[in-house]
């Protein structure tokens, strides 16, 4: 048999073990795996000494196109994702204009994405006040899941995303349960966080420490518990995004043990940057929920090591650099979102696998197998026969320092600039196509395909 590509000699990371095998690829799929493949191939990649992992399925990305393409767009955003080891991502319904909350806006985004993605992609639909009657049409268009905010979000601009009230949340959960859809939730108590922030600004307390104090752990836990209760009443499947506290993890695990269908996501920044470091880095590290103190971070690491966190995602939320400036020294006014997707995999592989001994197989499940399973993307997430040939190669013998000029974001700011990472992604392969090489850069034109729940797993551009 002749293959399109053979990856030889790598330490292949499966969902349950690491094994040195060769991988043969034909027609974009994994066609063979063996200790040694000697058949001819159009191309070979020698991965000796490197880990070969399934490409990351990043379940939490904000591309901002259309409407805010000057913040980030599909071309630059997916270049950063590809260089960072992601082979498939799910784009959030907010920060685009108009927000992706009905058939027309979904089609507008899909049209804008054509021919611009270096990796495969899927879209969330949004749950916002007033769009309960549009949820089913979003499923028909191909949304793989839905997203809502319990925290205050959005702007006064027409078509911008809005947070839910409790009635919308409850009724939306009922509808999504009927439709068999997962609801992803940003869980923070909006009333308390808003009022604490207002009071601090009135008092002239506008530092990074004050911003963090305005969004304490209990506001996340309270929102999590309320959402879980609504979901128990309605039967809705939940996915909690960017969980930042061990207490919230435990509440979700308790609900899951009680029979609820719910998963937990966290992000690399909650494990790698503390609140004290946020104060030193500045607005590039501002996000919500905020970064926690060192003690809380250690508790969160414990939950990850115990296997209680299902999914790691980037929550890549970029913006123009001027929105990250802080001339009035008021952290409440700076844009809250971290540009980080280019370092999701290597940074966490360094911190979790190399430094803390998390098994590579568990790491692969968190970044790839679990999100693919949760969001019904069956061809992705694992290295197995007939799956998409999506791989990343990680060299644990290389280290480097993150430099501004090495970032592919449209706006080159990141809280990781200047940080040493003790491994490096050397290649990213999407459906058997080498799209990124650390020495050669990007290979060819964008090849990303749209993924939907519909019968055809991939829909060509």
BELZI-V957527 format. One record per residue. N is the residue number from 0. PSI is psi in whole degrees, -180 to 180 (NA if undefined). D_LAST is the distance of its C-alpha to the last C-alpha in Angstrom with 2 decimals. Layout:
{{N:PSI:D_LAST} {N:PSI:D_LAST}}
This chain:
{{0:139:30.17} {1:138:28.00} {2:156:25.31} {3:-35:22.39} {4:141:23.69} {5:130:26.81} {6:118:27.56} {7:137:31.34} {8:13:34.08} {9:161:32.35} {10:94:33.67} {11:128:30.94} {12:108:30.70} {13:-179:30.32} {14:-11:30.69} {15:-4:34.43} {16:169:35.54} {17:129:35.07} {18:140:35.65} {19:108:35.64} {20:162:33.55} {21:151:31.31} {22:128:27.74} {23:136:26.20} {24:132:22.47} {25:134:21.03} {26:39:17.52} {27:2:16.20} {28:158:18.91} {29:117:22.43} {30:-24:24.61} {31:150:28.04} {32:131:30.20} {33:164:33.78} {34:-36:36.53} {35:127:35.94} {36:120:33.40} {37:0:34.92} {38:159:32.67} {39:158:31.01} {40:152:27.57} {41:-27:25.45} {42:152:25.59} {43:142:27.74} {44:123:27.78} {45:114:31.26} {46:20:31.26} {47:129:35.02} {48:-6:36.37} {49:156:33.03} {50:138:31.44} {51:111:28.20} {52:158:26.54} {53:143:23.42} {54:146:20.92} {55:138:21.46} {56:97:19.56} {57:109:20.32} {58:10:20.79} {59:90:21.86} {60:142:20.02} {61:107:20.19} {62:-27:17.63} {63:2:19.17} {64:131:16.31} {65:172:16.65} {66:-40:20.40} {67:41:21.80} {68:-21:19.53} {69:-16:22.85} {70:-47:23.50} {71:158:20.38} {72:176:16.74} {73:-37:13.51} {74:-60:14.42} {75:-38:18.01} {76:-43:17.70} {77:-22:15.42} {78:-45:17.65} {79:-43:20.56} {80:-46:19.13} {81:-45:18.43} {82:-26:21.89} {83:3:23.33} {84:15:22.18} {85:135:19.35} {86:-8:16.45} {87:141:15.00} {88:161:15.89} {89:123:16.28} {90:134:16.40} {91:157:19.52} {92:-2:19.89} {93:166:22.47} {94:-11:22.96} {95:159:20.12} {96:121:21.54} {97:157:21.51} {98:152:21.53} {99:82:19.06} {100:6:21.76} {101:178:20.79} {102:-46:18.22} {103:-45:17.93} {104:-34:17.52} {105:-46:14.90} {106:-36:12.75} {107:-44:13.70} {108:-43:12.61} {109:-40:9.16} {110:-40:8.83} {111:-27:10.62} {112:-16:8.49} {113:128:5.39} {114:10:6.35} {115:-10:9.44} {116:128:9.77} {117:-16:11.96} {118:170:12.05} {119:158:10.54} {120:155:11.08} {121:168:12.44} {122:143:14.40} {123:154:18.06} {124:161:19.64} {125:148:22.94} {126:115:26.45} {127:163:28.57} {128:128:31.71} {129:-2:31.10} {130:23:27.77} {131:-36:29.13} {132:-9:28.25} {133:-5:24.57} {134:-42:24.07} {135:-38:23.46} {136:-29:20.81} {137:-37:18.91} {138:-43:19.17} {139:-33:17.92} {140:-19:14.77} {141:13:14.15} {142:134:16.30} {143:-14:17.58} {144:-178:20.84} {145:157:22.76} {146:140:24.58} {147:162:27.86} {148:126:30.46} {149:-23:34.14} {150:158:34.93} {151:135:34.99} {152:174:31.80} {153:-180:30.21} {154:-174:31.78} {155:0:33.25} {156:139:30.18} {157:135:28.85} {158:1:25.88} {159:158:26.52} {160:145:26.54} {161:149:29.95} {162:157:31.76} {163:152:33.06} {164:173:36.71} {165:-36:38.29} {166:-44:38.15} {167:-40:34.41} {168:-47:33.93} {169:-50:36.14} {170:-37:34.73} {171:-41:31.13} {172:-41:32.03} {173:-47:33.60} {174:-44:30.55} {175:-32:28.13} {176:-42:30.65} {177:-36:30.54} {178:-7:26.75} {179:35:26.94} {180:149:24.94} {181:137:25.70} {182:119:26.86} {183:134:26.61} {184:130:29.58} {185:110:30.82} {186:101:34.49} {187:144:37.17} {188:109:40.03} {189:-42:39.20} {190:-47:42.77} {191:-46:44.46} {192:-39:42.05} {193:-46:42.04} {194:-40:45.82} {195:-41:46.50} {196:-43:44.37} {197:-45:46.17} {198:-40:49.55} {199:-42:48.84} {200:-39:47.74} {201:-33:50.90} {202:1:52.93} {203:17:51.32} {204:96:49.81} {205:20:46.42} {206:175:46.05} {207:-40:43.45} {208:-39:46.04} {209:-42:46.45} {210:-46:42.76} {211:-42:42.62} {212:-23:45.77} {213:-10:44.32} {214:64:41.73} {215:165:43.94} {216:-40:42.96} {217:-25:44.57} {218:-30:42.19} {219:-47:39.28} {220:-42:41.37} {221:-47:42.50} {222:-39:39.00} {223:-47:37.93} {224:-39:40.97} {225:-44:40.45} {226:-40:36.82} {227:-39:37.94} {228:-44:40.70} {229:-41:38.46} {230:-35:36.10} {231:-38:39.16} {232:-32:40.22} {233:-20:36.88} {234:18:35.45} {235:139:32.24} {236:132:30.37} {237:151:30.33} {238:117:28.78} {239:123:30.73} {240:157:28.88} {241:54:30.60} {242:133:34.01} {243:-2:36.60} {244:145:39.87} {245:-34:41.51} {246:-41:43.17} {247:-41:39.90} {248:-46:38.71} {249:-37:41.94} {250:-41:41.64} {251:-43:38.21} {252:-41:39.46} {253:-42:42.48} {254:-40:40.39} {255:-42:38.28} {256:-23:41.52} {257:3:42.67} {258:-3:39.88} {259:148:37.13} {260:97:33.47} {261:141:32.65} {262:162:31.10} {263:130:31.81} {264:142:29.65} {265:-178:31.16} {266:153:30.09} {267:-35:31.36} {268:-28:33.20} {269:-19:35.48} {270:-15:36.69} {271:-10:37.00} {272:129:38.29} {273:170:41.36} {274:-37:42.52} {275:-39:45.10} {276:-35:42.51} {277:-45:40.45} {278:-35:43.58} {279:-38:43.82} {280:-42:40.16} {281:-160:39.84} {282:-22:36.96} {283:-20:34.26} {284:12:35.21} {285:133:35.38} {286:172:33.40} {287:135:34.13} {288:158:35.61} {289:166:37.52} {290:145:38.36} {291:169:41.46} {292:172:44.73} {293:-38:45.47} {294:-45:47.18} {295:-38:44.28} {296:-41:41.86} {297:-38:44.09} {298:-39:44.04} {299:-41:40.24} {300:-41:40.21} {301:-41:42.64} {302:-39:40.29} {303:-46:37.43} {304:-32:39.86} {305:-7:41.06} {306:20:37.57} {307:-9:37.38} {308:121:34.15} {309:-42:31.15} {310:139:28.23} {311:128:28.01} {312:162:25.25} {313:-33:25.16} {314:48:25.14} {315:113:23.80} {316:81:24.88} {317:167:25.08} {318:166:26.79} {319:148:28.43} {320:-31:31.48} {321:-24:33.87} {322:-11:33.09} {323:-1:34.30} {324:158:37.50} {325:60:40.63} {326:-30:43.31} {327:6:45.30} {328:42:45.20} {329:101:43.71} {330:-20:41.15} {331:-25:40.44} {332:-21:38.99} {333:149:36.58} {334:137:32.93} {335:100:32.57} {336:142:29.61} {337:130:29.26} {338:108:26.87} {339:0:26.95} {340:-21:23.75} {341:-15:24.41} {342:18:27.63} {343:-48:26.99} {344:-54:27.26} {345:-40:29.87} {346:-47:32.11} {347:-31:32.33} {348:-43:32.67} {349:-52:35.58} {350:-38:37.17} {351:-52:36.64} {352:-54:36.75} {353:-39:38.82} {354:-31:41.18} {355:0:41.55} {356:19:41.05} {357:130:38.19} {358:137:37.20} {359:-34:33.97} {360:-41:32.92} {361:-41:33.33} {362:-46:31.43} {363:-36:28.48} {364:-42:28.68} {365:-38:28.69} {366:-17:25.66} {367:-63:23.51} {368:-45:24.97} {369:-46:26.25} {370:-37:23.24} {371:-41:21.03} {372:-45:23.76} {373:-38:24.45} {374:19:20.98} {375:53:20.29} {376:78:17.70} {377:-22:19.60} {378:-4:17.87} {379:167:18.49} {380:-19:21.69} {381:155:24.20} {382:104:25.10} {383:155:25.83} {384:135:25.42} {385:-5:22.16} {386:162:20.43} {387:140:17.42} {388:70:19.00} {389:116:18.58} {390:155:21.75} {391:145:23.61} {392:128:26.94} {393:126:29.67} {394:108:32.91} {395:-1:35.71} {396:-5:38.05} {397:147:36.43} {398:157:36.98} {399:166:35.96} {400:129:36.42} {401:124:33.48} {402:146:33.64} {403:-44:32.16} {404:-13:30.98} {405:-8:29.01} {406:143:26.77} {407:1:23.23} {408:154:23.18} {409:-38:23.20} {410:117:26.75} {411:65:28.60} {412:148:30.77} {413:144:31.12} {414:-8:34.11} {415:-3:33.82} {416:130:34.69} {417:-4:37.85} {418:138:37.45} {419:131:38.06} {420:130:35.68} {421:35:37.19} {422:171:34.18} {423:137:31.09} {424:123:27.52} {425:-27:27.40} {426:146:24.05} {427:128:20.69} {428:126:18.73} {429:117:15.30} {430:44:14.99} {431:-1:17.71} {432:124:16.40} {433:114:18.81} {434:-22:17.04} {435:136:20.32} {436:132:23.94} {437:-27:26.77} {438:-28:28.52} {439:-13:25.78} {440:-145:23.34} {441:139:19.58} {442:117:18.58} {443:-169:16.00} {444:166:12.88} {445:132:10.45} {446:7:8.71} {447:142:8.02} {448:149:6.12} {449:134:7.00} {450:139:10.37} {451:166:12.60} {452:-11:16.11} {453:174:15.27} {454:-39:16.30} {455:115:13.16} {456:-36:12.99} {457:137:9.39} {458:118:6.57} {459:155:3.76} {460:NA:0.00}}
